[in-house]
Amino acid sequence: MLRFADLVDKHRGELAALESWNSGKPYEQSARSELPSFARLFRYYAGEISLKHAMSTSYVVDYMNF
């Protein structure tokens, strides 16, 4: 999952262009907001998988996104 998040970050421009073309939303919205949030979500769940014995994570949220 961490590798996937790294790939999303690496190819953010290409993915943002595809998402903009597919959904009709502005490129900047995809590139600067949605894809970084998507990558952070995968990093969060990758960290949850590695937890043992119900320890808490050190994940920091920049903002709330519902």
C-alpha positions as CSV (number, residue, x, y, z in Angstrom):
1,M,0.0,0.0,0.0
2,L,2.9,2.3,0.7
3,R,4.3,1.6,-2.7
4,F,1.0,2.4,-4.3
5,A,0.8,5.8,-2.5
6,D,4.4,6.6,-3.7
7,L,3.3,5.8,-7.2
8,V,0.3,8.1,-6.9
9,D,2.6,10.9,-5.8
10,K,5.1,10.2,-8.5
11,H,2.5,10.2,-11.3
12,R,0.2,12.9,-9.8
13,G,0.2,15.0,-13.0
14,E,-0.8,12.2,-15.2
15,L,-3.5,10.9,-12.8
16,A,-4.8,14.4,-12.4
17,A,-5.1,14.9,-16.1
18,L,-7.0,11.5,-16.4
19,E,-9.3,12.4,-13.5
20,S,-10.1,15.8,-15.0
21,W,-10.8,14.4,-18.4
22,N,-13.0,11.6,-16.9
23,S,-15.0,13.7,-14.5
24,G,-14.8,17.2,-15.9
25,K,-13.4,18.7,-12.8
26,P,-10.6,21.3,-12.8
27,Y,-7.1,19.9,-13.1
28,E,-5.8,21.9,-10.1
29,Q,-8.5,20.4,-7.9
30,S,-7.4,16.9,-8.7
31,A,-3.6,17.6,-8.6
32,R,-3.5,19.7,-5.5
33,S,-6.3,18.4,-3.3
34,E,-7.8,15.0,-4.2
35,L,-4.7,13.0,-5.2
36,P,-2.6,14.0,-2.2
37,S,-5.5,13.1,0.0
38,F,-5.9,9.8,-1.8
39,A,-2.2,9.0,-1.2
40,R,-2.4,10.0,2.5
41,L,-5.4,7.7,2.9
42,F,-3.4,4.7,1.6
43,R,-0.5,5.6,3.8
44,Y,-2.9,5.8,6.8
45,Y,-4.3,2.3,6.1
46,A,-0.9,0.9,5.5
47,G,0.1,2.1,8.9
48,E,-3.1,0.6,10.4
49,I,-2.2,-2.8,9.0
50,S,1.2,-2.8,10.6
51,L,-0.3,-2.0,14.1
52,K,-0.1,-4.7,16.8
53,H,-1.9,-5.0,20.0
54,A,-4.2,-1.9,19.4
55,M,-1.5,0.7,19.5
56,S,-2.4,4.1,18.1
57,T,-0.8,5.6,15.0
58,S,1.2,8.8,14.7
59,Y,-0.8,9.9,11.6
60,V,-1.3,13.7,11.4
61,V,-4.3,15.1,9.6
62,D,-3.9,18.4,7.8
63,Y,-7.6,19.0,7.5
64,M,-10.9,17.2,7.7
65,N,-12.3,15.9,4.4
66,F,-15.8,14.4,4.3
